[in-house]
Amino acid sequence: MLVGVLLAGAMLLLSSPGAAHADTAGSATAPDTPGGDQEQTDFYFGGVIRFDDEPVAGVTMSIEGGGFEAATVTDAEGKWRLYVPEKDVYVLTVDEDTLPDGIIVDAAQLPEGTQPQEGTTASFEVEFGQTGSKVLNLFLGAGERITTSWIDQLVERIINGLNFGLLLALAAVGVSLIFGTTGLTNFAHAEMVTFGAMMAVVFGVTMAIPMWLTIPLVILVGGLFGYALDAALWHPLRRRGLGIVQVMIVSIGLSLAIRYIFLFIWGGSTMQLPGAGAPKIQIWGPIRLSVVDMMSMGISIVVLIAVAFWLLKTRIGKATRAISDNPGLAAASGINVDRVIRIVWILSTALAALGGILWGYFRPGVRWDMGVHILLLIFAAVILGGLGTAFGALIGAIIVGLLVEVSTLWMPSDLKYVGALAVLIIILLVKPQGILGRKERLG
């Protein structure tokens, strides 16, 4: 029944205006034409691709940056144009598979102001000058293409999947704790993720506070936000004895309201956190990570270990698990259920806020609707691990993160979330209660 309710809520979210135009990564992919059918804005990159002074047609060009993606194909005259939503630093990529055999982009003739990505001449950073357009004429030359073995690609995607799974776990553990103690499937948790990223922009960009200080500030503000929500909304609803379905509908309404408040305050543009897009460093073999990636994984691991210690060793943590198992018996044994639930809300929103910062770096980019893009994956992790079990949510998040990234070896990146959700369905057919869940949790 609960899974059916989740699916119904998911359909409502997908039909909302914020989700209708979002793809799996929160980007808009332009049609594969030389700019004519792409949605036109005031900013664009364009140019001509030539080989031996002759135009080259049919070359696929793509651009990515700030959570935005678009692609096009050169026309018969070798011309191409890609519109972007705003001035920013983007990565322009020439699909080498669409080039003639034995031909690569001539690195010696790259346009001024471009910065090649490490290990390739077909992908490089581009940015605007004083105007809203940038001409990038590219010349091809004979050369050997740099290829990456399947094993190296697999290792790289596993590392990215672990990084994604760990930040997903920060939000999923919070959802699981809230469900375990209150029975609420909180659709507004996505906005808690967005809230953390937005506060990081306020502190780290607007106020120019160093990120080492911004992160604890965001965690603190996120916890205060959770306290305010529980005190003003969720606690009064619990006292009135509203049913789970009614409260879940309230969470959907709250999600939409907060999301469009974000849009009203910060607008629809994509903002970057300090240090986003940092260059990757060769760690070992095919493993290449940026400093931000390493910090993100390290912070996630430390915080998740601290949460596990809190659940297993502290009195409040043990009381939380007792309420999750049997709230009536926990109350009869003298546990202050309302106080524990209040603490759970504070902890859950603080974890979501931290996850929002890391998600803003992983995408990269901060948008008003960024949280809803991973909401279904958060629910998938919670259900896969077992409803109401924090440790199950952690395991489920790691599995989902790995599936999302590794699946791109066999399917287009636009469909990478489909594979994770398909595996979720298969596992639930075999074990409906999830990996660590108990059958009575779904009763």
Order of alpha helices (4+ residues) and beta strands (2+ residues): alpha-alpha-beta-beta-beta-beta-beta-beta-beta-beta-beta-beta-beta-alpha-alpha-alpha-alpha-alpha-beta-beta-alpha-alpha-alpha-alpha-alpha-alpha-alpha
